[in-house]
Amino acid sequence: MSWFEIISVVILGVLFWLWFDSTRVHEIAVERARSQCHVNEVQFLDDTVALANIKPVRDEDGRRILKRTYTFEYSDTGNNRQSGSIVMLGREVQFLSISPRLDGADITLH
């Protein structure tokens, strides 16, 4: 094998790992957002989250890990759309926020 072939295989392997890991983290984010909306008695719209930001950071142990921020929409009345966000550090939820409700209460999970 030439160096070009080796580097190509490594790059393809990294891309496959990134795709596989991102798919799993996306599934976790959807489930947690859906669950939090259910707990707070609001409707989780479109049954999905959208990736807004991804960047490498260091975790508490100093390891490099991907921090992903997702946004989603929910409705508190059934006639409107409100924005929420969820921050995933690796496969763990770091922060989940639902915008202020009409009654002024802010719903946040850390």
Backbone as JSON, one array per atom type, in Angstrom:
{
  "sequence": "MSWFEIISVVILGVLFWLWFDSTRVHEIAVERARSQCHVNEVQFLDDTVALANIKPVRDEDGRRILKRTYTFEYSDTGNNRQSGSIVMLGREVQFLSISPRLDGADITLH",
  "N": [[0.83, -1.19, 0.0], [0.44, 2.21, -0.78], [1.49, 5.41, 0.59], [-0.45, 7.3, 0.08], [-2.77, 5.73, -0.19], [-2.97, 4.66, 2.4], [-3.31, 6.98, 3.97], [-5.71, 7.84, 2.85], [-7.46, 5.76, 3.63], [-7.36, 6.07, 6.41], [-8.46, 8.67, 6.68], [-11.05, 8.2, 5.63], [-11.91, 6.37, 7.56], [-11.96, 8.0, 9.88], [-13.92, 9.86, 9.1], [-16.12, 8.13, 8.87], [-16.36, 7.3, 11.56], [-16.95, 9.8, 12.74], [-19.43, 10.36, 11.53], [-20.97, 8.15, 12.46], [-20.8, 8.48, 15.28], [-21.93, 11.04, 15.53], [-24.53, 10.53, 14.67], [-25.5, 8.88, 16.73], [-25.29, 10.64, 18.96], [-27.06, 12.61, 18.12], [-29.47, 11.16, 18.21], [-29.67, 10.75, 20.99], [-29.91, 13.42, 21.83], [-32.37, 14.12, 20.65], [-34.11, 12.4, 22.05], [-33.77, 13.3, 24.71], [-34.62, 15.99, 24.5], [-37.27, 15.59, 23.7], [-38.22, 14.22, 25.96], [-37.86, 16.18, 27.99], [-39.62, 18.16, 27.08], [-42.02, 16.78, 27.37], [-42.1, 16.43, 30.17], [-42.39, 19.08, 30.95], [-44.81, 19.67, 29.93], [-45.2, 20.63, 27.28], [-45.44, 20.75, 23.69], [-43.35, 18.88, 21.67], [-42.06, 19.83, 18.71], [-41.93, 18.78, 15.28], [-40.42, 16.57, 15.86], [-37.6, 16.39, 16.02], [-34.15, 17.53, 16.3], [-31.9, 20.17, 15.41], [-28.61, 20.5, 14.24], [-26.65, 23.09, 15.39], [-24.13, 23.99, 16.06], [-20.8, 22.81, 16.24], [-17.89, 21.85, 17.89], [-14.5, 21.16, 18.87], [-13.61, 20.5, 22.23], [-12.18, 20.42, 25.56], [-12.73, 17.93, 27.99], [-13.57, 17.38, 31.51], [-11.49, 15.77, 32.31], [-9.46, 16.5, 30.68], [-9.41, 15.43, 28.14], [-9.83, 15.52, 24.58], [-12.92, 16.3, 23.14], [-16.07, 16.3, 21.4], [-18.17, 19.08, 21.33], [-21.49, 19.65, 20.91], [-24.09, 21.71, 19.78], [-27.51, 21.78, 19.67], [-30.6, 22.84, 18.23], [-34.12, 23.12, 18.78], [-37.69, 23.05, 18.31], [-40.67, 23.88, 20.08], [-44.06, 23.89, 21.29], [-46.07, 25.75, 23.42], [-48.71, 26.33, 23.49], [-49.89, 25.18, 21.31], [-50.4, 26.66, 19.12], [-48.21, 28.14, 18.42], [-44.64, 28.61, 17.91], [-41.82, 27.95, 19.77], [-38.4, 28.41, 20.73], [-35.86, 26.1, 21.65], [-32.88, 24.73, 23.14], [-30.17, 22.39, 23.18], [-27.22, 21.29, 24.62], [-24.65, 19.13, 23.96], [-22.07, 17.34, 25.39], [-19.82, 15.36, 24.24], [-21.4, 12.35, 24.6], [-23.08, 13.11, 26.56], [-25.6, 15.1, 28.11], [-25.06, 18.42, 28.53], [-26.35, 20.82, 28.91], [-29.69, 21.93, 28.79], [-32.19, 23.89, 27.48], [-35.27, 25.54, 27.57], [-37.03, 28.13, 26.16], [-38.39, 31.08, 27.82], [-41.68, 30.69, 29.14], [-45.12, 31.67, 28.5], [-46.13, 32.42, 30.97], [-44.0, 33.49, 32.22], [-42.14, 31.84, 33.47], [-38.97, 30.28, 33.4], [-37.68, 27.47, 31.85], [-35.21, 25.27, 32.55], [-32.7, 22.83, 32.28], [-29.88, 21.53, 33.77]],
  "CA": [[0.0, 0.0, 0.0], [1.18, 3.47, -0.82], [1.13, 6.36, 1.64], [-1.7, 7.92, -0.31], [-3.85, 4.79, 0.14], [-3.05, 4.58, 3.86], [-3.91, 8.23, 4.44], [-7.11, 7.83, 2.4], [-8.2, 4.84, 4.49], [-7.46, 6.7, 7.73], [-9.43, 9.77, 6.56], [-12.37, 7.59, 5.5], [-12.24, 5.81, 8.87], [-12.31, 9.12, 10.77], [-15.21, 10.39, 8.65], [-17.14, 7.16, 9.24], [-16.53, 7.4, 13.01], [-17.64, 11.06, 13.03], [-20.82, 10.19, 11.12], [-21.6, 7.19, 13.37], [-20.9, 9.12, 16.59], [-22.88, 12.15, 15.43], [-25.86, 9.94, 14.59], [-25.86, 8.44, 18.08], [-25.47, 11.82, 19.8], [-28.3, 13.22, 17.65], [-30.57, 10.36, 18.77], [-29.75, 11.05, 22.42], [-30.42, 14.79, 21.96], [-33.8, 14.1, 20.34], [-34.82, 11.76, 23.15], [-33.75, 14.17, 25.9], [-35.48, 17.15, 24.23], [-38.65, 15.08, 23.74], [-38.52, 13.92, 27.35], [-37.98, 17.43, 28.74], [-40.86, 18.79, 26.65], [-43.1, 16.03, 27.99], [-42.09, 16.76, 31.59], [-42.85, 20.46, 31.11], [-46.13, 19.73, 29.32], [-45.22, 21.37, 26.03], [-45.4, 19.85, 22.55], [-42.08, 18.82, 20.94], [-42.45, 19.95, 17.31], [-41.14, 18.2, 14.19], [-39.79, 15.36, 16.37], [-36.19, 16.38, 15.72], [-33.3, 18.65, 16.67], [-31.03, 20.57, 14.3], [-27.26, 20.86, 14.68], [-26.37, 24.52, 15.23], [-22.72, 24.26, 16.27], [-19.98, 21.68, 16.67], [-16.5, 22.26, 18.05], [-13.74, 20.34, 19.82], [-13.29, 21.1, 23.53], [-11.6, 19.46, 26.49], [-13.64, 17.58, 29.09], [-13.01, 17.59, 32.85], [-10.25, 15.0, 32.43], [-8.48, 17.03, 29.73], [-9.49, 14.75, 26.84], [-10.56, 16.24, 23.54], [-14.25, 15.74, 22.93], [-16.87, 17.22, 20.6], [-19.3, 19.77, 21.95], [-22.48, 19.91, 19.87], [-25.27, 22.45, 20.18], [-28.67, 21.53, 18.82], [-31.79, 23.64, 18.51], [-35.38, 22.45, 18.48], [-38.85, 23.9, 18.53], [-41.76, 23.31, 20.84], [-45.2, 24.78, 21.4], [-46.71, 25.7, 24.73], [-50.16, 26.51, 23.32], [-50.34, 24.45, 20.13], [-50.56, 27.63, 18.03], [-47.0, 28.93, 18.24], [-43.37, 27.9, 17.94], [-40.82, 28.5, 20.68], [-37.09, 27.8, 20.51], [-35.13, 25.48, 22.74], [-31.55, 24.27, 22.73], [-29.55, 21.35, 23.99], [-25.78, 21.22, 24.41], [-24.14, 17.79, 24.24], [-20.62, 17.22, 25.54], [-19.7, 13.94, 23.93], [-22.74, 11.75, 24.58], [-23.76, 13.56, 27.77], [-26.26, 16.4, 28.05], [-24.43, 19.42, 29.39], [-27.3, 21.9, 29.18], [-30.91, 21.9, 28.0], [-32.95, 25.08, 27.81], [-36.5, 25.86, 26.87], [-37.25, 29.57, 26.32], [-39.42, 31.44, 28.79], [-43.07, 30.45, 28.79], [-45.97, 32.86, 28.56], [-46.35, 32.82, 32.36], [-42.77, 34.09, 32.72], [-41.22, 30.86, 34.06], [-37.94, 29.78, 32.52], [-37.47, 26.05, 32.07], [-33.83, 24.96, 32.23], [-32.12, 21.64, 32.88], [-28.4, 21.55, 33.68]],
  "C": [[0.87, 1.24, 0.0], [0.72, 4.36, 0.33], [-0.21, 7.02, 1.34], [-2.89, 7.03, 0.06], [-4.05, 4.69, 1.65], [-3.74, 5.82, 4.43], [-5.38, 8.29, 4.04], [-7.97, 6.93, 3.28], [-8.39, 5.44, 5.88], [-8.5, 7.83, 7.7], [-10.84, 9.22, 6.44], [-12.83, 6.98, 6.83], [-12.67, 6.89, 9.86], [-13.66, 9.7, 10.38], [-16.35, 9.43, 9.01], [-17.4, 7.22, 10.74], [-17.3, 8.67, 13.37], [-19.12, 10.95, 12.68], [-21.56, 9.28, 12.11], [-21.81, 7.81, 14.75], [-21.93, 10.24, 16.57], [-24.32, 11.64, 15.34], [-26.34, 9.52, 15.97], [-26.13, 9.63, 19.01], [-26.76, 12.54, 19.41], [-29.51, 12.48, 18.22], [-30.76, 10.64, 20.26], [-30.34, 12.44, 22.63], [-31.92, 14.85, 21.67], [-34.59, 13.52, 21.5], [-34.88, 12.65, 24.39], [-34.63, 15.4, 25.7], [-36.95, 16.74, 24.3], [-39.08, 14.84, 25.18], [-38.73, 15.2, 28.17], [-39.25, 18.18, 28.36], [-42.05, 18.1, 27.3], [-43.23, 16.37, 29.48], [-42.68, 18.15, 31.83], [-44.17, 20.72, 30.39], [-46.21, 20.7, 28.16], [-45.05, 20.36, 24.9], [-44.06, 19.98, 21.82], [-42.42, 18.78, 19.45], [-41.44, 19.3, 16.37], [-40.36, 16.95, 14.59], [-38.3, 15.25, 16.02], [-35.47, 17.6, 16.31], [-32.38, 18.94, 15.48], [-29.67, 20.99, 14.86], [-27.0, 22.33, 14.38], [-24.87, 24.82, 15.3], [-22.02, 22.98, 16.69], [-18.53, 22.17, 16.77], [-15.8, 21.32, 19.03], [-13.45, 21.14, 21.08], [-12.61, 20.03, 24.38], [-12.6, 19.19, 27.6], [-12.93, 17.79, 30.43], [-11.69, 16.86, 33.06], [-9.18, 15.46, 31.45], [-8.47, 16.35, 28.38], [-10.24, 15.61, 25.84], [-11.86, 15.51, 23.25], [-15.04, 16.76, 22.1], [-18.03, 17.78, 21.41], [-20.26, 20.16, 20.83], [-23.65, 20.68, 20.47], [-26.37, 22.21, 19.16], [-29.78, 22.49, 19.2], [-33.01, 22.8, 18.15], [-36.51, 23.43, 18.75], [-39.91, 23.14, 19.29], [-42.9, 24.32, 20.86], [-45.81, 24.62, 22.78], [-48.22, 25.87, 24.64], [-50.73, 25.68, 22.19], [-50.48, 25.36, 18.92], [-49.31, 28.46, 17.77], [-45.77, 28.03, 18.24], [-42.41, 28.66, 18.83], [-39.51, 27.76, 20.42], [-36.52, 27.23, 21.79], [-33.77, 25.06, 22.23], [-31.05, 23.21, 23.7], [-28.07, 21.29, 23.61], [-25.31, 19.84, 24.86], [-22.62, 17.85, 24.31], [-20.32, 15.74, 25.4], [-21.1, 13.37, 23.8], [-23.56, 12.13, 25.81], [-24.42, 14.92, 27.55], [-25.58, 17.33, 29.03], [-25.43, 20.48, 29.81], [-28.5, 21.73, 28.26], [-31.76, 23.08, 28.43], [-34.18, 25.2, 26.93], [-36.77, 27.32, 27.19], [-38.35, 29.86, 27.32], [-40.83, 31.19, 28.27], [-43.86, 31.74, 28.91], [-46.18, 33.34, 29.99], [-45.06, 33.38, 33.0], [-41.77, 33.12, 33.31], [-40.23, 30.41, 33.01], [-37.67, 28.33, 32.87], [-36.05, 25.72, 31.64], [-33.42, 23.7, 32.98], [-30.62, 21.72, 32.7], [-27.88, 20.15, 33.82]]
}
